[in-house]
Amino acid sequence: MSLFRKFFRKSPRLPEAVPFDAPIEPSKLFYAIGDIHGCMEKLTLLLDRIEQQDEQPTIICVGDFIDRGEDSAPVLRHLKSLTDQLGDRFVCLIGNHENMCLQFLDEPEERGDRWLRYGGLQTLASFGIGRSPKDDLRQVRDALAKAMGDDLIDWMRNLPAYWITGNIAVTHAGADPNLPIGNQSGRNLMWGHPDFPHTPRADGMWVLHGHTVVDHPSAQDGRIAIDTGAYATGRLTAARVSRDGVTFLTV
């Protein structure tokens, strides 16, 4: 082969991505509520709307209950109360903001500044705790731990990172599309994975998630996105998922 021909030889074709065409097949009807971020009034309204539509449905909250909004304390207490009362019918998942709060409780000096920048100040205020630049982060941590109480902190520590029914996995932030849901790292599930938005899964699993704010909720290409930015937009969204498909409620 001449040098000219060798230079212009076609590159081998890469395999094309297989389109995601799996039907939505949950084992049971359920609702998933997007990122609440301290918006207690919106949460109450949305739960009322859900109750009007279906009697005793299973409800999954996708995490990020705290920070940024003004009512993190009542939101946490209300969600814990519902999980205590309803058991498997009401499931709360851990989000990256709950994780940052727990890291602050464990390592206030190393983790505190970051959490406070991302909305932790509003959470402190909701528990009746102020913070000035002169305050020692350990003292702030101690005040928060006392205000929350051991039961609420233990509840947060034991929140699961995902929930599955049929071929639908609910997580906070998505998942690595190349790994089974059960093999994911906590970071993938709480913070997301760079391949998640554009690489379809090959196992037929739909992933329902929050974390990334969208203008409108959607269900396409194996991904169901429901974070409509409640703390900033005033719109909190839930997805109703059944074998008939996905519909959305927004308040």
LUMDRENDO-831190 format. One record per residue (C-alpha): x, y, z. Coordinates in steps of 0.05 Angstrom, whole numbers. Last residue first. Layout:
N
+--------+--------+--------+
:     xx :     yy :     zz :
+--------+--------+--------+
:      X :      Y :      Z :
...
+--------+--------+--------+
***
This chain:
251
+--------+--------+--------+
:     xx :     yy :     zz :
+--------+--------+--------+
:   -945 :    450 :    859 :
:   -925 :    401 :    805 :
:   -954 :    333 :    790 :
:   -924 :    290 :    734 :
:   -945 :    230 :    694 :
:   -906 :    168 :    678 :
:   -928 :    105 :    642 :
:   -987 :     57 :    644 :
:   -945 :      6 :    681 :
:   -943 :     57 :    737 :
:   -902 :    118 :    757 :
:   -931 :    182 :    786 :
:   -874 :    233 :    785 :
:   -873 :    289 :    837 :
:   -853 :    361 :    827 :
:   -839 :    421 :    872 :
:   -844 :    489 :    838 :
:   -826 :    554 :    876 :
:   -772 :    568 :    824 :
:   -712 :    577 :    870 :
:   -725 :    531 :    930 :
:   -768 :    483 :    888 :
:   -715 :    473 :    834 :
:   -755 :    430 :    785 :
:   -719 :    365 :    804 :
:   -760 :    310 :    770 :
:   -718 :    276 :    716 :
:   -738 :    207 :    691 :
:   -682 :    174 :    651 :
:   -686 :    112 :    606 :
:   -684 :    151 :    541 :
:   -744 :    194 :    561 :
:   -785 :    215 :    621 :
:   -787 :    289 :    634 :
:   -798 :    342 :    687 :
:   -796 :    414 :    661 :
:   -746 :    470 :    670 :
:   -695 :    420 :    698 :
:   -652 :    424 :    761 :
:   -602 :    367 :    767 :
:   -605 :    333 :    836 :
:   -669 :    292 :    822 :
:   -672 :    221 :    796 :
:   -711 :    164 :    764 :
:   -667 :    113 :    730 :
:   -698 :     64 :    681 :
:   -666 :     -4 :    677 :
:   -665 :    -40 :    610 :
:   -595 :    -69 :    621 :
:   -558 :    -31 :    566 :
:   -562 :     37 :    598 :
:   -562 :     98 :    553 :
:   -503 :    145 :    554 :
:   -518 :    220 :    550 :
:   -538 :    246 :    619 :
:   -506 :    189 :    659 :
:   -436 :    191 :    630 :
:   -410 :    245 :    678 :
:   -436 :    208 :    740 :
:   -482 :    237 :    793 :
:   -471 :    268 :    862 :
:   -511 :    223 :    909 :
:   -516 :    159 :    868 :
:   -447 :    163 :    836 :
:   -415 :    184 :    902 :
:   -447 :    126 :    939 :
:   -412 :     79 :    892 :
:   -454 :     37 :    846 :
:   -454 :    -40 :    847 :
:   -528 :    -48 :    865 :
:   -548 :     -4 :    806 :
:   -511 :    -48 :    757 :
:   -453 :    -11 :    724 :
:   -443 :     19 :    655 :
:   -495 :     74 :    662 :
:   -460 :    103 :    723 :
:   -519 :    128 :    764 :
:   -570 :    184 :    773 :
:   -570 :    240 :    824 :
:   -616 :    221 :    882 :
:   -633 :    150 :    863 :
:   -696 :    113 :    842 :
:   -686 :     50 :    802 :
:   -740 :     26 :    754 :
:   -741 :    -43 :    721 :
:   -788 :    -75 :    772 :
:   -784 :    -34 :    836 :
:   -718 :     -7 :    861 :
:   -697 :     41 :    915 :
:   -629 :     77 :    921 :
:   -581 :    110 :    969 :
:   -614 :     86 :   1033 :
:   -622 :    133 :   1093 :
:   -588 :    105 :   1155 :
:   -546 :    165 :   1173 :
:   -606 :    211 :   1166 :
:   -647 :    169 :   1215 :
:   -588 :    168 :   1263 :
:   -586 :    245 :   1261 :
:   -660 :    250 :   1274 :
:   -658 :    202 :   1333 :
:   -595 :    232 :   1363 :
:   -624 :    302 :   1370 :
:   -628 :    356 :   1317 :
:   -620 :    416 :   1364 :
:   -564 :    382 :   1403 :
:   -526 :    362 :   1340 :
:   -535 :    432 :   1312 :
:   -507 :    465 :   1375 :
:   -448 :    417 :   1377 :
:   -433 :    431 :   1304 :
:   -435 :    507 :   1316 :
:   -387 :    498 :   1374 :
:   -341 :    456 :   1330 :
:   -344 :    509 :   1276 :
:   -318 :    563 :   1324 :
:   -359 :    626 :   1317 :
:   -322 :    689 :   1298 :
:   -350 :    693 :   1227 :
:   -421 :    693 :   1256 :
:   -468 :    633 :   1258 :
:   -540 :    630 :   1280 :
:   -575 :    568 :   1305 :
:   -651 :    564 :   1312 :
:   -658 :    497 :   1277 :
:   -683 :    531 :   1214 :
:   -624 :    579 :   1219 :
:   -575 :    521 :   1217 :
:   -609 :    495 :   1154 :
:   -606 :    564 :   1121 :
:   -532 :    568 :   1137 :
:   -522 :    499 :   1107 :
:   -541 :    523 :   1038 :
:   -481 :    505 :    995 :
:   -432 :    554 :   1026 :
:   -447 :    526 :   1096 :
:   -432 :    456 :   1071 :
:   -365 :    477 :   1043 :
:   -343 :    516 :   1104 :
:   -361 :    459 :   1151 :
:   -324 :    400 :   1122 :
:   -254 :    402 :   1153 :
:   -270 :    441 :   1216 :
:   -337 :    406 :   1227 :
:   -314 :    334 :   1216 :
:   -370 :    287 :   1237 :
:   -428 :    335 :   1241 :
:   -403 :    371 :   1179 :
:   -398 :    304 :   1143 :
:   -470 :    290 :   1163 :
:   -492 :    357 :   1133 :
:   -453 :    343 :   1069 :
:   -488 :    275 :   1062 :
:   -556 :    306 :   1073 :
:   -539 :    356 :   1018 :
:   -513 :    300 :    971 :
:   -580 :    264 :    975 :
:   -601 :    205 :   1018 :
:   -665 :    169 :   1000 :
:   -731 :    174 :   1038 :
:   -782 :    118 :   1034 :
:   -856 :    120 :   1051 :
:   -898 :     58 :   1039 :
:   -843 :     14 :   1068 :
:   -856 :     40 :   1138 :
:   -917 :     86 :   1142 :
:   -913 :    116 :   1212 :
:   -838 :    119 :   1223 :
:   -825 :    140 :   1151 :
:   -878 :    194 :   1158 :
:   -848 :    220 :   1223 :
:   -779 :    222 :   1192 :
:   -806 :    262 :   1134 :
:   -841 :    311 :   1180 :
:   -779 :    321 :   1224 :
:   -735 :    333 :   1164 :
:   -783 :    382 :   1132 :
:   -794 :    419 :   1198 :
:   -718 :    429 :   1206 :
:   -704 :    447 :   1133 :
:   -755 :    503 :   1131 :
:   -722 :    564 :   1099 :
:   -700 :    536 :   1032 :
:   -626 :    533 :   1012 :
:   -609 :    471 :   1054 :
:   -649 :    407 :   1070 :
:   -691 :    352 :   1038 :
:   -638 :    338 :    985 :
:   -662 :    266 :    974 :
:   -705 :    228 :    924 :
:   -769 :    222 :    965 :
:   -805 :    156 :    950 :
:   -880 :    149 :    960 :
:   -919 :     83 :    959 :
:   -993 :     99 :    949 :
:  -1045 :     97 :   1005 :
:  -1106 :    121 :    964 :
:  -1088 :    152 :    898 :
:  -1104 :    220 :    867 :
:  -1126 :    261 :    928 :
:  -1069 :    233 :    969 :
:  -1019 :    256 :    917 :
:  -1048 :    326 :    917 :
:  -1044 :    329 :    994 :
:   -971 :    306 :    991 :
:   -957 :    361 :    941 :
:   -988 :    415 :    984 :
:   -949 :    393 :   1046 :
:   -884 :    390 :   1007 :
:   -895 :    459 :    978 :
:   -907 :    489 :   1047 :
:   -845 :    454 :   1075 :
:   -796 :    479 :   1023 :
:   -730 :    462 :   1059 :
:   -694 :    436 :    997 :
:   -750 :    391 :    972 :
:   -712 :    356 :    915 :
:   -762 :    314 :    876 :
:   -819 :    270 :    900 :
:   -828 :    200 :    872 :
:   -897 :    167 :    869 :
:   -910 :     93 :    864 :
:   -951 :     42 :    827 :
:   -926 :    -29 :    835 :
:   -876 :    -78 :    804 :
:   -853 :    -22 :    759 :
:   -850 :    -36 :    684 :
:   -832 :     24 :    641 :
:   -818 :     -4 :    571 :
:   -746 :    -13 :    549 :
:   -727 :     26 :    486 :
:   -658 :     54 :    500 :
:   -623 :     62 :    433 :
:   -560 :     19 :    425 :
:   -498 :     62 :    418 :
:   -463 :     52 :    351 :
:   -401 :     10 :    349 :
:   -340 :     49 :    326 :
:   -322 :     44 :    253 :
:   -250 :     29 :    237 :
:   -212 :     90 :    211 :
:   -213 :     98 :    135 :
:   -145 :     96 :     99 :
:   -122 :    165 :     80 :
:    -51 :    159 :    105 :
:    -44 :     88 :     80 :
:    -66 :    108 :     11 :
:    -14 :    163 :      6 :
:     41 :    119 :     36 :
:     27 :     68 :    -18 :
:      0 :      0 :      0 :
+--------+--------+--------+
***
